[in-house]
């Protein structure tokens, strides 16, 4: 088989793979699943850090840094989690997210800023500063949840 034909088949194969992966990523159900998993991870890190900072568990300062950085990293991508078309399906996201995009962007920006500050405060390892930064993050979470999240459904 000529070499150019190998390249043609390879190009075709790559095109098919890219198209299939783009289609899979663009599916609103997949986007909602990703958002839910990311928010669950955020909740896990918030809960773990709260347990450490409140003294309910004894962990080294290294654990604080790990959880604070994870929260900061999730903050960096939080603006990508609520794409158009992800308002229907298995989600607790309120329609106000898309109906009032500027208000929602402000809430996300507040979370991003607070989570970045938490991540950087953990590096200096002064637990009083970390606790204040953590409290600021919890306020941004609550502010967003009250306005933009539906209550948990009863089973």
N, CA, C and O atoms as a GROMACS GRO file, in nm:
protein
  620
    1UNK      N    1   0.085  -0.117   0.000
    1UNK     CA    2   0.000   0.000   0.000
    1UNK      C    3   0.090   0.124   0.000
    1UNK      O    4   0.187   0.129   0.076
    2UNK      N    5   0.059   0.223  -0.083
    2UNK     CA    6   0.142   0.344  -0.089
    2UNK      C    7   0.136   0.420   0.043
    2UNK      O    8   0.036   0.416   0.115
    3UNK      N    9   0.246   0.490   0.073
    3UNK     CA   10   0.257   0.564   0.199
    3UNK      C   11   0.150   0.672   0.211
    3UNK      O   12   0.098   0.695   0.320
    4UNK      N   13   0.118   0.737   0.100
    4UNK     CA   14   0.016   0.845   0.106
    4UNK      C   15  -0.119   0.791   0.146
    4UNK      O   16  -0.199   0.861   0.209
    5UNK      N   17  -0.147   0.664   0.110
    5UNK     CA   18  -0.273   0.604   0.147
    5UNK      C   19  -0.280   0.578   0.298
    5UNK      O   20  -0.385   0.593   0.359
    6UNK      N   21  -0.166   0.540   0.357
    6UNK     CA   22  -0.160   0.523   0.503
    6UNK      C   23  -0.193   0.655   0.572
    6UNK      O   24  -0.270   0.659   0.668
    7UNK      N   25  -0.134   0.764   0.521
    7UNK     CA   26  -0.159   0.896   0.581
    7UNK      C   27  -0.304   0.938   0.564
    7UNK      O   28  -0.362   1.001   0.653
    8UNK      N   29  -0.363   0.903   0.451
    8UNK     CA   30  -0.503   0.937   0.428
    8UNK      C   31  -0.592   0.863   0.528
    8UNK      O   32  -0.684   0.922   0.585
    9UNK      N   33  -0.566   0.735   0.547
    9UNK     CA   34  -0.645   0.658   0.644
    9UNK      C   35  -0.623   0.710   0.786
    9UNK      O   36  -0.718   0.718   0.865
   10UNK      N   37  -0.499   0.745   0.819
   10UNK     CA   38  -0.470   0.799   0.951
   10UNK      C   39  -0.545   0.930   0.973
   10UNK      O   40  -0.603   0.952   1.079
   11UNK      N   41  -0.544   1.017   0.874
   11UNK     CA   42  -0.615   1.144   0.883
   11UNK      C   43  -0.764   1.124   0.901
   11UNK      O   44  -0.828   1.190   0.982
   12UNK      N   45  -0.820   1.030   0.824
   12UNK     CA   46  -0.962   0.999   0.835
   12UNK      C   47  -0.994   0.947   0.974
   12UNK      O   48  -1.093   0.988   1.034
   13UNK      N   49  -0.911   0.856   1.025
   13UNK     CA   50  -0.931   0.798   1.157
   13UNK      C   51  -0.928   0.906   1.265
   13UNK      O   52  -1.013   0.906   1.354
   14UNK      N   53  -0.832   0.996   1.259
   14UNK     CA   54  -0.821   1.104   1.357
   14UNK      C   55  -0.944   1.194   1.349
   14UNK      O   56  -0.996   1.236   1.452
   15UNK      N   57  -0.990   1.225   1.228
   15UNK     CA   58  -1.108   1.310   1.211
   15UNK      C   59  -1.231   1.244   1.275
   15UNK      O   60  -1.308   1.311   1.343
   16UNK      N   61  -1.248   1.117   1.253
   16UNK     CA   62  -1.361   1.044   1.312
   16UNK      C   63  -1.352   1.046   1.464
   16UNK      O   64  -1.452   1.070   1.531
   17UNK      N   65  -1.234   1.021   1.519
   17UNK     CA   66  -1.217   1.022   1.664
   17UNK      C   67  -1.245   1.159   1.724
   17UNK      O   68  -1.313   1.170   1.826
   18UNK      N   69  -1.192   1.263   1.661
   18UNK     CA   70  -1.214   1.398   1.712
   18UNK      C   71  -1.362   1.436   1.706
   18UNK      O   72  -1.415   1.497   1.799
   19UNK      N   73  -1.427   1.400   1.598
   19UNK     CA   74  -1.570   1.430   1.584
   19UNK      C   75  -1.650   1.356   1.690
   19UNK      O   76  -1.740   1.413   1.752
   20UNK      N   77  -1.619   1.230   1.711
   20UNK     CA   78  -1.690   1.150   1.810
   20UNK      C   79  -1.667   1.203   1.951
   20UNK      O   80  -1.760   1.211   2.030
   21UNK      N   81  -1.543   1.240   1.983
   21UNK     CA   82  -1.516   1.290   2.117
   21UNK      C   83  -1.580   1.427   2.138
   21UNK      O   84  -1.627   1.455   2.248
   22UNK      N   85  -1.583   1.514   2.035
   22UNK     CA   86  -1.649   1.644   2.047
   22UNK      C   87  -1.798   1.625   2.070
   22UNK      O   88  -1.858   1.693   2.153
   23UNK      N   89  -1.858   1.533   1.996
   23UNK     CA   90  -2.001   1.507   2.012
   23UNK      C   91  -2.030   1.457   2.152
   23UNK      O   92  -2.129   1.498   2.213
   24UNK      N   93  -1.946   1.369   2.205
   24UNK     CA   94  -1.968   1.317   2.339
   24UNK      C   95  -1.953   1.428   2.444
   24UNK      O   96  -2.029   1.432   2.540
   25UNK      N   97  -1.855   1.517   2.425
   25UNK     CA   98  -1.835   1.624   2.522
   25UNK      C   99  -1.947   1.727   2.515
   25UNK      O  100  -1.978   1.791   2.616
   26UNK      N  101  -2.007   1.744   2.399
   26UNK     CA  102  -2.108   1.846   2.383
   26UNK      C  103  -2.245   1.802   2.433
   26UNK      O  104  -2.337   1.883   2.442
   27UNK      N  105  -2.261   1.676   2.466
   27UNK     CA  106  -2.388   1.624   2.514
   27UNK      C  107  -2.420   1.686   2.650
   27UNK      O  108  -2.342   1.671   2.744
   28UNK      N  109  -2.533   1.755   2.663
   28UNK     CA  110  -2.568   1.819   2.791
   28UNK      C  111  -2.569   1.722   2.910
   28UNK      O  112  -2.534   1.761   3.021
   29UNK      N  113  -2.610   1.598   2.887
   29UNK     CA  114  -2.611   1.501   2.997
   29UNK      C  115  -2.469   1.478   3.049
   29UNK      O  116  -2.448   1.469   3.170
   30UNK      N  117  -2.373   1.469   2.958
   30UNK     CA  118  -2.234   1.451   2.999
   30UNK      C  119  -2.182   1.574   3.074
   30UNK      O  120  -2.110   1.561   3.173
   31UNK      N  121  -2.220   1.691   3.026
   31UNK     CA  122  -2.178   1.815   3.092
   31UNK      C  123  -2.237   1.824   3.232
   31UNK      O  124  -2.168   1.867   3.325
   32UNK      N  125  -2.362   1.786   3.248
   32UNK     CA  126  -2.426   1.788   3.380
   32UNK      C  127  -2.360   1.686   3.472
   32UNK      O  128  -2.336   1.714   3.589
   33UNK      N  129  -2.330   1.568   3.421
   33UNK     CA  130  -2.261   1.466   3.500
   33UNK      C  131  -2.126   1.517   3.547
   33UNK      O  132  -2.088   1.498   3.662
   34UNK      N  133  -2.054   1.583   3.458
   34UNK     CA  134  -1.924   1.641   3.492
   34UNK      C  135  -1.940   1.748   3.600
   34UNK      O  136  -1.865   1.750   3.697
   35UNK      N  137  -2.038   1.836   3.583
   35UNK     CA  138  -2.062   1.942   3.680
   35UNK      C  139  -2.095   1.883   3.817
   35UNK      O  140  -2.041   1.927   3.919
   36UNK      N  141  -2.182   1.784   3.820
   36UNK     CA  142  -2.221   1.723   3.947
   36UNK      C  143  -2.100   1.658   4.015
   36UNK      O  144  -2.083   1.670   4.137
   37UNK      N  145  -2.017   1.591   3.938
   37UNK     CA  146  -1.897   1.528   3.995
   37UNK      C  147  -1.800   1.632   4.048
   37UNK      O  148  -1.740   1.614   4.154
   38UNK      N  149  -1.784   1.741   3.976
   38UNK     CA  150  -1.694   1.848   4.020
   38UNK      C  151  -1.746   1.913   4.147
   38UNK      O  152  -1.669   1.939   4.239
   39UNK      N  153  -1.876   1.938   4.153
   39UNK     CA  154  -1.933   1.999   4.273
   39UNK      C  155  -1.926   1.902   4.392
   39UNK      O  156  -1.907   1.945   4.506
   40UNK      N  157  -1.941   1.774   4.365
   40UNK     CA  158  -1.929   1.675   4.472
   40UNK      C  159  -1.786   1.673   4.525
   40UNK      O  160  -1.764   1.664   4.646
   41UNK      N  161  -1.689   1.682   4.434
   41UNK     CA  162  -1.548   1.688   4.476
   41UNK      C  163  -1.523   1.814   4.559
   41UNK      O  164  -1.454   1.809   4.661
   42UNK      N  165  -1.580   1.925   4.514
   42UNK     CA  166  -1.566   2.050   4.589
   42UNK      C  167  -1.622   2.034   4.730
   42UNK      O  168  -1.560   2.074   4.828
   43UNK      N  169  -1.739   1.975   4.739
   43UNK     CA  170  -1.800   1.952   4.870
   43UNK      C  171  -1.715   1.862   4.958
   43UNK      O  172  -1.706   1.884   5.079
   44UNK      N  173  -1.654   1.763   4.898
   44UNK     CA  174  -1.565   1.674   4.973
   44UNK      C  175  -1.445   1.747   5.030
   44UNK      O  176  -1.410   1.729   5.147
   45UNK      N  177  -1.383   1.830   4.948
   45UNK     CA  178  -1.267   1.907   4.995
   45UNK      C  179  -1.308   2.011   5.100
   45UNK      O  180  -1.236   2.035   5.197
   46UNK      N  181  -1.424   2.073   5.079
   46UNK     CA  182  -1.473   2.171   5.176
   46UNK      C  183  -1.499   2.101   5.310
   46UNK      O  184  -1.461   2.152   5.416
   47UNK      N  185  -1.564   1.985   5.306
   47UNK     CA  186  -1.593   1.911   5.429
   47UNK      C  187  -1.466   1.865   5.500
   47UNK      O  188  -1.456   1.872   5.623
   48UNK      N  189  -1.370   1.817   5.422
   48UNK     CA  190  -1.244   1.771   5.482
   48UNK      C  191  -1.168   1.887   5.545
   48UNK      O  192  -1.117   1.874   5.656
   49UNK      N  193  -1.162   1.999   5.474
   49UNK     CA  194  -1.091   2.115   5.528
   49UNK      C  195  -1.162   2.170   5.652
   49UNK      O  196  -1.098   2.212   5.747
   50UNK      N  197  -1.293   2.170   5.649
   50UNK     CA  198  -1.369   2.215   5.766
   50UNK      C  199  -1.340   2.124   5.887
   50UNK      O  200  -1.323   2.174   5.999
   51UNK      N  201  -1.334   1.995   5.865
   51UNK     CA  202  -1.304   1.902   5.975
   51UNK      C  203  -1.166   1.929   6.033
   51UNK      O  204  -1.147   1.919   6.155
   52UNK      N  205  -1.070   1.962   5.949
   52UNK     CA  206  -0.934   1.991   5.996
   52UNK      C  207  -0.932   2.123   6.073
   52UNK      O  208  -0.881   2.131   6.184
   53UNK      N  209  -0.988   2.228   6.010
   53UNK     CA  210  -0.981   2.361   6.069
   53UNK      C  211  -1.061   2.373   6.198
   53UNK      O  212  -1.028   2.453   6.285
   54UNK      N  213  -1.167   2.292   6.210
   54UNK     CA  214  -1.248   2.296   6.333
   54UNK      C  215  -1.188   2.211   6.445
   54UNK      O  216  -1.235   2.214   6.558
   55UNK      N  217  -1.084   2.136   6.412
   55UNK     CA  218  -1.018   2.054   6.513
   55UNK      C  219  -1.081   1.918   6.535
   55UNK      O  220  -1.041   1.846   6.627
   56UNK      N  221  -1.179   1.882   6.452
   56UNK     CA  222  -1.245   1.752   6.471
   56UNK      C  223  -1.154   1.636   6.429
   56UNK      O  224  -1.171   1.524   6.476
   57UNK      N  225  -1.059   1.664   6.340
   57UNK     CA  226  -0.961   1.562   6.302
   57UNK      C  227  -0.822   1.624   6.315
   57UNK      O  228  -0.804   1.745   6.301
   58UNK      N  229  -0.726   1.541   6.341
   58UNK     CA  230  -0.588   1.588   6.355
   58UNK      C  231  -0.512   1.552   6.228
   58UNK      O  232  -0.483   1.435   6.202
   59UNK      N  233  -0.480   1.651   6.153
   59UNK     CA  234  -0.402   1.632   6.031
   59UNK      C  235  -0.292   1.737   6.031
   59UNK      O  236  -0.303   1.842   6.094
   60UNK      N  237  -0.188   1.706   5.960
   60UNK     CA  238  -0.080   1.802   5.945
   60UNK      C  239  -0.120   1.916   5.853
   60UNK      O  240  -0.220   1.910   5.783
   61UNK      N  241  -0.039   2.019   5.856
   61UNK     CA  242  -0.067   2.135   5.773
   61UNK      C  243  -0.062   2.099   5.625
   61UNK      O  244  -0.122   2.168   5.542
   62UNK      N  245   0.008   1.994   5.591
   62UNK     CA  246   0.014   1.950   5.452
   62UNK      C  247  -0.123   1.912   5.398
   62UNK      O  248  -0.153   1.935   5.280
   63UNK      N  249  -0.206   1.854   5.484
   63UNK     CA  250  -0.342   1.820   5.442
   63UNK      C  251  -0.423   1.945   5.412
   63UNK      O  252  -0.504   1.947   5.318
   64UNK      N  253  -0.402   2.049   5.490
   64UNK     CA  254  -0.470   2.176   5.468
   64UNK      C  255  -0.434   2.230   5.330
   64UNK      O  256  -0.520   2.275   5.255
   65UNK      N  257  -0.306   2.225   5.298
   65UNK     CA  258  -0.259   2.275   5.169
   65UNK      C  259  -0.323   2.197   5.054
   65UNK      O  260  -0.366   2.257   4.956
   66UNK      N  261  -0.329   2.067   5.066
   66UNK     CA  262  -0.386   1.983   4.959
   66UNK      C  263  -0.532   2.020   4.935
   66UNK      O  264  -0.573   2.041   4.820
   67UNK      N  265  -0.611   2.028   5.040
   67UNK     CA  266  -0.754   2.059   5.024
   67UNK      C  267  -0.775   2.203   4.977
   67UNK      O  268  -0.861   2.228   4.892
   68UNK      N  269  -0.700   2.296   5.031
   68UNK     CA  270  -0.714   2.436   4.990
   68UNK      C  271  -0.678   2.454   4.843
   68UNK      O  272  -0.746   2.527   4.771
   69UNK      N  273  -0.573   2.389   4.800
   69UNK     CA  274  -0.534   2.399   4.658
   69UNK      C  275  -0.639   2.336   4.568
   69UNK      O  276  -0.668   2.388   4.460
   70UNK      N  277  -0.696   2.224   4.611
   70UNK     CA  278  -0.801   2.159   4.531
   70UNK      C  279  -0.921   2.252   4.517
   70UNK      O  280  -0.978   2.264   4.408
   71UNK      N  281  -0.959   2.317   4.624
   71UNK     CA  282  -1.071   2.412   4.620
   71UNK      C  283  -1.035   2.528   4.527
   71UNK      O  284  -1.118   2.572   4.447
   72UNK      N  285  -0.914   2.576   4.536
   72UNK     CA  286  -0.868   2.683   4.447
   72UNK      C  287  -0.869   2.641   4.301
   72UNK      O  288  -0.906   2.719   4.214
   73UNK      N  289  -0.828   2.518   4.275
   73UNK     CA  290  -0.828   2.469   4.136
   73UNK      C  291  -0.969   2.455   4.082
   73UNK      O  292  -0.994   2.486   3.965
   74UNK      N  293  -1.061   2.408   4.163
   74UNK     CA  294  -1.201   2.399   4.119
   74UNK      C  295  -1.255   2.540   4.093
   74UNK      O  296  -1.333   2.561   4.000
   75UNK      N  297  -1.215   2.634   4.176
   75UNK     CA  298  -1.255   2.772   4.154
   75UNK      C  299  -1.211   2.823   4.017
   75UNK      O  300  -1.284   2.898   3.952
   76UNK      N  301  -1.092   2.783   3.974
   76UNK     CA  302  -1.040   2.827   3.844
   76UNK      C  303  -1.128   2.782   3.728
   76UNK      O  304  -1.136   2.852   3.627
   77UNK      N  305  -1.193   2.668   3.742
   77UNK     CA  306  -1.273   2.617   3.631
   77UNK      C  307  -1.423   2.632   3.652
   77UNK      O  308  -1.503   2.590   3.568
   78UNK      N  309  -1.462   2.690   3.764
   78UNK     CA  310  -1.604   2.698   3.799
   78UNK      C  311  -1.689   2.768   3.692
   78UNK      O  312  -1.806   2.734   3.674
   79UNK      N  313  -1.632   2.864   3.624
   79UNK     CA  314  -1.708   2.936   3.521
   79UNK      C  315  -1.742   2.850   3.401
   79UNK      O  316  -1.826   2.887   3.319
   80UNK      N  317  -1.678   2.735   3.388
   80UNK     CA  318  -1.703   2.647   3.273
   80UNK      C  319  -1.811   2.543   3.300
   80UNK      O  320  -1.849   2.469   3.209
   81UNK      N  321  -1.861   2.536   3.421
   81UNK     CA  322  -1.949   2.426   3.461
   81UNK      C  323  -2.096   2.443   3.423
   81UNK      O  324  -2.173   2.347   3.431
   82UNK      N  325  -2.135   2.561   3.382
   82UNK     CA  326  -2.277   2.588   3.356
   82UNK      C  327  -2.299   2.634   3.213
   82UNK      O  328  -2.349   2.744   3.188
   83UNK      N  329  -2.261   2.550   3.119
   83UNK     CA  330  -2.273   2.582   2.977
   83UNK      C  331  -2.420   2.589   2.935
   83UNK      O  332  -2.508   2.529   2.997
   84UNK      N  333  -2.444   2.663   2.829
   84UNK     CA  334  -2.580   2.668   2.774
   84UNK      C  335  -2.624   2.527   2.738
   84UNK      O  336  -2.545   2.446   2.689
   85UNK      N  337  -2.750   2.500   2.763
   85UNK     CA  338  -2.805   2.368   2.732
   85UNK      C  339  -2.797   2.270   2.848
   85UNK      O  340  -2.847   2.158   2.838
   86UNK      N  341  -2.735   2.311   2.958
   86UNK     CA  342  -2.724   2.221   3.073
   86UNK      C  343  -2.822   2.259   3.182
   86UNK      O  344  -2.799   2.233   3.301
   87UNK      N  345  -2.931   2.320   3.142
   87UNK     CA  346  -3.033   2.361   3.238
   87UNK      C  347  -3.144   2.258   3.253
   87UNK      O  348  -3.228   2.271   3.342
   88UNK      N  349  -3.146   2.158   3.170
   88UNK     CA  350  -3.248   2.053   3.174
   88UNK      C  351  -3.182   1.921   3.205
   88UNK      O  352  -3.068   1.896   3.163
   89UNK      N  353  -3.252   1.836   3.277
   89UNK     CA  354  -3.198   1.706   3.310
   89UNK      C  355  -3.180   1.692   3.459
   89UNK      O  356  -3.243   1.764   3.537
   90UNK      N  357  -3.094   1.602   3.500
   90UNK     CA  358  -3.070   1.574   3.641
   90UNK      C  359  -2.978   1.680   3.700
   90UNK      O  360  -2.857   1.660   3.712
   91UNK      N  361  -3.036   1.792   3.735
   91UNK     CA  362  -2.959   1.903   3.786
   91UNK      C  363  -3.042   1.983   3.886
   91UNK      O  364  -3.165   1.988   3.878
   92UNK      N  365  -2.974   2.044   3.980
   92UNK     CA  366  -3.040   2.131   4.077
   92UNK      C  367  -3.016   2.278   4.040
   92UNK      O  368  -3.049   2.368   4.118
   93UNK      N  369  -2.959   2.301   3.926
   93UNK     CA  370  -2.933   2.438   3.882
   93UNK      C  371  -3.065   2.508   3.849
   93UNK      O  372  -3.147   2.455   3.775
   94UNK      N  373  -3.083   2.627   3.906
   94UNK     CA  374  -3.205   2.704   3.880
   94UNK      C  375  -3.195   2.775   3.745
   94UNK      O  376  -3.085   2.805   3.698
   95UNK      N  377  -3.308   2.801   3.683
   95UNK     CA  378  -3.310   2.874   3.556
   95UNK      C  379  -3.248   3.014   3.566
   95UNK      O  380  -3.206   3.070   3.465
   96UNK      N  381  -3.242   3.070   3.687
   96UNK     CA  382  -3.185   3.204   3.705
   96UNK      C  383  -3.040   3.212   3.659
   96UNK      O  384  -2.992   3.319   3.624
   97UNK      N  385  -2.969   3.098   3.659
   97UNK     CA  386  -2.830   3.098   3.612
   97UNK      C  387  -2.823   3.151   3.470
   97UNK      O  388  -2.735   3.231   3.437
   98UNK      N  389  -2.916   3.107   3.387
   98UNK     CA  390  -2.914   3.147   3.246
   98UNK      C  391  -3.001   3.270   3.222
   98UNK      O  392  -2.980   3.344   3.126
   99UNK      N  393  -3.099   3.293   3.310
   99UNK     CA  394  -3.187   3.410   3.294
   99UNK      C  395  -3.119   3.538   3.344
   99UNK      O  396  -3.146   3.647   3.293
  100UNK      N  397  -3.031   3.524   3.442
  100UNK     CA  398  -2.960   3.638   3.500
  100UNK      C  399  -2.809   3.611   3.492
  100UNK      O  400  -2.744   3.597   3.596
  101UNK      N  401  -2.754   3.605   3.372
  101UNK     CA  402  -2.614   3.565   3.358
  101UNK      C  403  -2.515   3.659   3.426
  101UNK      O  404  -2.412   3.614   3.477
  102UNK      N  405  -2.543   3.788   3.426
  102UNK     CA  406  -2.449   3.882   3.490
  102UNK      C  407  -2.443   3.861   3.641
  102UNK      O  408  -2.335   3.866   3.700
  103UNK      N  409  -2.558   3.839   3.702
  103UNK     CA  410  -2.562   3.813   3.846
  103UNK      C  411  -2.490   3.682   3.878
  103UNK      O  412  -2.417   3.673   3.977
  104UNK      N  413  -2.509   3.581   3.793
  104UNK     CA  414  -2.442   3.453   3.814
  104UNK      C  415  -2.291   3.467   3.795
  104UNK      O  416  -2.213   3.411   3.872
  105UNK      N  417  -2.250   3.542   3.694
  105UNK     CA  418  -2.106   3.563   3.670
  105UNK      C  419  -2.042   3.631   3.791
  105UNK      O  420  -1.928   3.599   3.827
  106UNK      N  421  -2.113   3.724   3.853
  106UNK     CA  422  -2.061   3.790   3.973
  106UNK      C  423  -2.044   3.691   4.087
  106UNK      O  424  -1.945   3.695   4.160
  107UNK      N  425  -2.141   3.602   4.103
  107UNK     CA  426  -2.133   3.501   4.209
  107UNK      C  427  -2.016   3.406   4.184
  107UNK      O  428  -1.943   3.372   4.277
  108UNK      N  429  -1.997   3.365   4.059
  108UNK     CA  430  -1.884   3.277   4.025
  108UNK      C  431  -1.752   3.350   4.046
  108UNK      O  432  -1.657   3.292   4.097
  109UNK      N  433  -1.747   3.477   4.006
  109UNK     CA  434  -1.624   3.555   4.023
  109UNK      C  435  -1.588   3.568   4.171
  109UNK      O  436  -1.470   3.562   4.207
  110UNK      N  437  -1.688   3.585   4.256
  110UNK     CA  438  -1.663   3.595   4.400
  110UNK      C  439  -1.605   3.463   4.452
  110UNK      O  440  -1.513   3.463   4.533
  111UNK      N  441  -1.661   3.352   4.405
  111UNK     CA  442  -1.609   3.220   4.447
  111UNK      C  443  -1.466   3.200   4.398
  111UNK      O  444  -1.380   3.154   4.473
  112UNK      N  445  -1.440   3.235   4.272
  112UNK     CA  446  -1.305   3.219   4.217
  112UNK      C  447  -1.204   3.298   4.297
  112UNK      O  448  -1.096   3.248   4.329
  113UNK      N  449  -1.239   3.422   4.329
  113UNK     CA  450  -1.148   3.508   4.405
  113UNK      C  451  -1.124   3.452   4.544
  113UNK      O  452  -1.010   3.445   4.590
  114UNK      N  453  -1.231   3.414   4.612
  114UNK     CA  454  -1.218   3.362   4.748
  114UNK      C  455  -1.142   3.229   4.750
  114UNK      O  456  -1.060   3.207   4.840
  115UNK      N  457  -1.168   3.142   4.654
  115UNK     CA  458  -1.100   3.012   4.652
  115UNK      C  459  -0.951   3.029   4.619
  115UNK      O  460  -0.867   2.955   4.671
  116UNK      N  461  -0.918   3.125   4.534
  116UNK     CA  462  -0.777   3.152   4.503
  116UNK      C  463  -0.705   3.205   4.627
  116UNK      O  464  -0.591   3.169   4.653
  117UNK      N  465  -0.774   3.290   4.701
  117UNK     CA  466  -0.715   3.344   4.824
  117UNK      C  467  -0.695   3.234   4.927
  117UNK      O  468  -0.594   3.233   4.998
  118UNK      N  469  -0.790   3.142   4.935
  118UNK     CA  470  -0.776   3.028   5.026
  118UNK      C  471  -0.654   2.945   4.988
  118UNK      O  472  -0.574   2.909   5.074
  119UNK      N  473  -0.640   2.915   4.861
  119UNK     CA  474  -0.527   2.833   4.815
  119UNK      C  475  -0.394   2.900   4.848
  119UNK      O  476  -0.300   2.835   4.893
  120UNK      N  477  -0.386   3.031   4.825
  120UNK     CA  478  -0.259   3.100   4.853
  120UNK      C  479  -0.237   3.116   5.004
  120UNK      O  480  -0.123   3.114   5.049
  121UNK      N  481  -0.344   3.131   5.081
  121UNK     CA  482  -0.327   3.145   5.227
  121UNK      C  483  -0.275   3.016   5.289
  121UNK      O  484  -0.204   3.020   5.389
  122UNK      N  485  -0.311   2.904   5.232
  122UNK     CA  486  -0.265   2.776   5.288
  122UNK      C  487  -0.115   2.760   5.273
  122UNK      O  488  -0.052   2.688   5.350
  123UNK      N  489  -0.058   2.827   5.174
  123UNK     CA  490   0.087   2.817   5.153
  123UNK      C  491   0.166   2.879   5.268
  123UNK      O  492   0.275   2.830   5.300
  124UNK      N  493   0.114   2.986   5.329
  124UNK     CA  494   0.190   3.047   5.438
  124UNK      C  495   0.168   2.975   5.571
  124UNK      O  496   0.238   2.999   5.669
  125UNK      N  497   0.069   2.888   5.574
  125UNK     CA  498   0.045   2.796   5.686
  125UNK      C  499   0.006   2.863   5.818
  125UNK      O  500   0.020   2.802   5.924
  126UNK      N  501  -0.041   2.985   5.813
  126UNK     CA  502  -0.094   3.050   5.933
  126UNK      C  503  -0.241   3.012   5.940
  126UNK      O  504  -0.322   3.059   5.860
  127UNK      N  505  -0.277   2.928   6.035
  127UNK     CA  506  -0.411   2.871   6.040
  127UNK      C  507  -0.519   2.976   6.064
  127UNK      O  508  -0.634   2.956   6.023
  128UNK      N  509  -0.487   3.087   6.130
  128UNK     CA  510  -0.587   3.192   6.148
  128UNK      C  511  -0.624   3.254   6.013
  128UNK      O  512  -0.741   3.280   5.985
  129UNK      N  513  -0.524   3.275   5.930
  129UNK     CA  514  -0.549   3.331   5.796
  129UNK      C  515  -0.625   3.231   5.711
  129UNK      O  516  -0.716   3.269   5.637
  130UNK      N  517  -0.588   3.103   5.720
  130UNK     CA  518  -0.657   2.999   5.643
  130UNK      C  519  -0.803   2.990   5.685
  130UNK      O  520  -0.891   2.978   5.600
  131UNK      N  521  -0.829   2.996   5.815
  131UNK     CA  522  -0.968   2.990   5.864
  131UNK      C  523  -1.050   3.106   5.811
  131UNK      O  524  -1.165   3.088   5.770
  132UNK      N  525  -0.993   3.227   5.812
  132UNK     CA  526  -1.066   3.343   5.758
  132UNK      C  527  -1.093   3.326   5.609
  132UNK      O  528  -1.203   3.355   5.561
  133UNK      N  529  -0.994   3.278   5.536
  133UNK     CA  530  -1.011   3.257   5.392
  133UNK      C  531  -1.115   3.148   5.365
  133UNK      O  532  -1.195   3.160   5.272
  134UNK      N  533  -1.114   3.043   5.446
  134UNK     CA  534  -1.212   2.936   5.432
  134UNK      C  535  -1.353   2.988   5.457
  134UNK      O  536  -1.446   2.955   5.384
  135UNK      N  537  -1.368   3.069   5.560
  135UNK     CA  538  -1.499   3.127   5.591
  135UNK      C  539  -1.548   3.213   5.475
  135UNK      O  540  -1.667   3.212   5.443
  136UNK      N  541  -1.459   3.286   5.413
  136UNK     CA  542  -1.497   3.369   5.297
  136UNK      C  543  -1.546   3.282   5.181
  136UNK      O  544  -1.640   3.318   5.112
  137UNK      N  545  -1.480   3.167   5.161
  137UNK     CA  546  -1.524   3.074   5.055
  137UNK      C  547  -1.663   3.021   5.087
  137UNK      O  548  -1.749   3.016   4.999
  138UNK      N  549  -1.687   2.982   5.212
  138UNK     CA  550  -1.819   2.928   5.248
  138UNK      C  551  -1.929   3.031   5.224
  138UNK      O  552  -2.040   2.995   5.185
  139UNK      N  553  -1.899   3.159   5.247
  139UNK     CA  554  -1.999   3.263   5.220
  139UNK      C  555  -2.032   3.270   5.072
  139UNK      O  556  -2.148   3.288   5.034
  140UNK      N  557  -1.930   3.257   4.986
  140UNK     CA  558  -1.957   3.263   4.842
  140UNK      C  559  -2.036   3.141   4.798
  140UNK      O  560  -2.121   3.151   4.709
  141UNK      N  561  -2.009   3.027   4.857
  141UNK     CA  562  -2.085   2.906   4.824
  141UNK      C  563  -2.231   2.926   4.860
  141UNK      O  564  -2.321   2.903   4.779
  142UNK      N  565  -2.254   2.969   4.982
  142UNK     CA  566  -2.391   2.990   5.030
  142UNK      C  567  -2.464   3.094   4.948
  142UNK      O  568  -2.582   3.078   4.917
  143UNK      N  569  -2.395   3.201   4.912
  143UNK     CA  570  -2.458   3.306   4.832
  143UNK      C  571  -2.504   3.255   4.697
  143UNK      O  572  -2.610   3.294   4.648
  144UNK      N  573  -2.426   3.170   4.638
  144UNK     CA  574  -2.462   3.113   4.508
  144UNK      C  575  -2.573   3.009   4.524
  144UNK      O  576  -2.668   3.007   4.447
  145UNK      N  577  -2.559   2.922   4.622
  145UNK     CA  578  -2.657   2.815   4.640
  145UNK      C  579  -2.796   2.869   4.671
  145UNK      O  580  -2.896   2.816   4.622
  146UNK      N  581  -2.805   2.973   4.752
  146UNK     CA  582  -2.935   3.028   4.788
  146UNK      C  583  -3.008   3.084   4.667
  146UNK      O  584  -3.130   3.072   4.656
  147UNK      N  585  -2.935   3.144   4.578
  147UNK     CA  586  -2.996   3.210   4.462
  147UNK      C  587  -3.008   3.118   4.342
  147UNK      O  588  -3.106   3.126   4.268
  148UNK      N  589  -2.911   3.032   4.322
  148UNK     CA  590  -2.901   2.961   4.194
  148UNK      C  591  -2.913   2.809   4.204
  148UNK      O  592  -2.891   2.740   4.104
  149UNK      N  593  -2.947   2.753   4.320
  149UNK     CA  594  -2.957   2.607   4.331
  149UNK      C  595  -3.090   2.569   4.393
  149UNK      O  596  -3.134   2.628   4.492
  150UNK      N  597  -3.153   2.470   4.333
  150UNK     CA  598  -3.279   2.416   4.386
  150UNK      C  599  -3.250   2.332   4.511
  150UNK      O  600  -3.141   2.278   4.525
  151UNK      N  601  -3.349   2.322   4.600
  151UNK     CA  602  -3.329   2.236   4.718
  151UNK      C  603  -3.319   2.088   4.676
  151UNK      O  604  -3.363   2.049   4.568
  152UNK      N  605  -3.262   2.011   4.764
  152UNK     CA  606  -3.247   1.867   4.740
  152UNK      C  607  -3.386   1.805   4.730
  152UNK      O  608  -3.475   1.837   4.809
  153UNK      N  609  -3.404   1.715   4.633
  153UNK     CA  610  -3.533   1.648   4.616
  153UNK      C  611  -3.550   1.540   4.723
  153UNK      O  612  -3.455   1.470   4.759
  154UNK      N  613  -3.673   1.528   4.772
  154UNK     CA  614  -3.702   1.421   4.868
  154UNK      C  615  -3.721   1.293   4.788
  154UNK      O  616  -3.781   1.293   4.680
  155UNK      N  617  -3.670   1.186   4.843
  155UNK     CA  618  -3.677   1.057   4.771
  155UNK      C  619  -3.802   0.985   4.799
  155UNK      O  620  -3.823   0.876   4.747
   0.00000   0.00000   0.00000
